[in-house]
Amino acid sequence: MARHARGVCLVGVALVVAAAATVVESRQAPTLPEIMRQKLEHSQRLLEGLVLENFDMIERNANDLRILSDLSSWNVLRTPEYLRLSSTFRDTADRLSRSALNTNLDAATLAYVELTLQCVECHKHVRGVRQARGLADRPWPDLAQLVPEHVKSPDSARR
């Protein structure tokens, strides 16, 4: 009996160690391309949630976007404008989440549109800063490569 209990205990310890390793591994900061892919996927799921009036889906993906924006690898610039744009993005993601919790589809839709505009504005800002700093020719994540094939429009293949 003692031998069996010791075996169960060792299996339990092994499971705890394996779980801890998984948590540590999952806490590694994702790379910028990984963040951009996740951001795109959450944005697509937000739109899906809006058209289906699935408030749980809206809230979950808005929260996930908010969490992504807090990661250190999100912060690619330290300009005042970039910091303002990131802060505004977080505030809008929070508002989108609250709108979903309140089952307010119109407010959630408006927040989604604003969030999308903020993404475009921020990407324009980053490209402009990179150009001004002479970094435009250096490798940068090609966001077109991050879009899954089944999502790409026929027009995107021609670019």
Beta strands, then each sheet from edge to edge (+ up, - down):
end
